Amino acid sequence: CSRGKVLCPPWGPELPRQQEASRAQILDKATEYIQYMRRKNHTHQQDIDDLKRQNALLEQQVRALEKARASAQLQASYPADNSLYTNPKGSAISAFDGGSDSSSDSEPDEPQNRKKLRMEAS
């Protein structure tokens, strides 16, 4: 474009190319920013998911502790009188022996005598 024959814009013929370049640069920057924000959102979503899992675990632990506390309070509300847990002889009742005391005093002597007799006979 020469100034004498054709009217050129006052900014010259290079400016449209610069505008095209700047548009391309703007689009590149916008694309980079969009990708950056997507990565950032993805990271935030992962953090949110992790926090939700941790929150669920903590809620589970709280429920377990509340159950344990309620159980302890229930046990504390039982009478402190141990007579409920002893047999008439005063020995402790075991949950595993059906209420009989497990001391060797109450066991019959006959099985022991039989063993001795058999040993003497052999």
C-alpha positions in Angstrom: 0.0 0.0 0.0 1.7 3.2 -1.1 0.5 6.5 0.1 0.3 8.0 -3.4 -2.0 5.6 -5.3 -4.2 3.8 -2.7 -5.4 5.2 0.5 -4.0 3.3 3.4 -5.3 3.4 6.9 -3.3 5.7 9.1 -2.1 2.9 11.3 -0.4 1.1 8.4 -0.8 -2.3 6.9 0.9 -4.1 9.8 -1.8 -3.4 12.4 -4.3 -6.0 11.2 -1.6 -8.7 11.5 -0.9 -7.4 15.0 -4.6 -7.5 15.9 -4.8 -11.1 14.6 -1.7 -12.0 16.6 -3.1 -10.4 19.7 -6.5 -12.2 19.2 -4.6 -15.5 19.0 -2.6 -14.6 22.1 -5.8 -13.7 23.9 -7.4 -17.0 22.9 -4.3 -18.9 24.0 -4.3 -17.1 27.3 -8.0 -17.8 27.7 -7.5 -21.5 26.9 -4.7 -21.7 29.4 -6.8 -20.1 32.0 -9.7 -22.3 31.4 -7.5 -25.4 31.7 -5.9 -24.0 34.8 -9.4 -23.5 36.4 -10.5 -27.0 35.4 -7.5 -28.5 37.1 -8.1 -26.3 40.1 -11.8 -27.3 40.2 -10.8 -31.0 39.9 -8.3 -30.6 42.8 -11.0 -28.9 44.9 -13.5 -31.6 44.1 -11.0 -34.3 45.2 -10.5 -32.3 48.5 -14.2 -32.2 49.0 -14.6 -35.9 48.4 -11.7 -36.6 50.8 -13.4 -34.4 53.5 -16.7 -36.1 53.0 -15.0 -39.5 53.6 -13.3 -38.2 56.7 -16.5 -36.7 57.9 -18.3 -40.0 57.5 -15.6 -41.8 59.4 -15.7 -39.2 62.2 -19.5 -39.5 62.4 -19.1 -43.3 62.7 -16.6 -42.9 65.5 -18.9 -40.4 67.3 -21.8 -42.9 67.1 -19.6 -45.7 68.5 -18.5 -43.4 71.4 -22.1 -42.4 72.1 -23.1 -46.1 72.2 -20.2 -46.8 74.6 -21.1 -43.9 76.8 -24.8 -45.0 76.9 -23.7 -48.5 77.7 -21.4 -47.3 80.5 -24.3 -45.1 81.9 -26.6 -48.1 81.8 -24.1 -50.2 83.7 -23.6 -47.5 86.2 -27.3 -47.4 86.8 -27.4 -51.0 88.0 -27.3 -51.4 91.8 -23.9 -51.6 93.3 -25.1 -54.5 95.5 -23.0 -57.5 94.5 -25.5 -59.9 96.0 -27.1 -60.2 92.5 -23.9 -61.6 91.2 -23.1 -64.1 93.9 -24.4 -67.6 94.7 -25.8 -68.5 98.1 -22.4 -69.6 99.3 -21.1 -66.1 98.6 -18.9 -67.1 95.6 -19.0 -65.0 92.4 -21.3 -66.3 89.7 -19.6 -66.7 86.3 -21.5 -66.2 83.1 -19.8 -69.3 81.7 -20.6 -71.9 84.4 -24.3 -71.5 84.8 -24.1 -69.9 88.2 -22.1 -72.6 90.0 -19.0 -71.4 91.6 -15.8 -72.6 90.1 -13.7 -73.2 93.2 -12.3 -76.6 93.8 -14.1 -76.8 97.2 -17.5 -77.5 95.6 -16.3 -80.3 93.3 -17.1 -83.8 94.4 -14.2 -85.9 95.6 -15.4 -89.1 93.9 -13.8 -88.5 90.4 -10.4 -87.8 92.0 -10.8 -91.0 94.1 -11.6 -93.1 91.1 -8.5 -91.8 89.3 -6.4 -92.8 92.3 -8.0 -96.3 92.5 -7.3 -96.9 88.8 -3.7 -95.9 89.2 -3.3 -98.2 92.1 -4.9 -101.1 90.3 -2.5 -100.8 87.3 
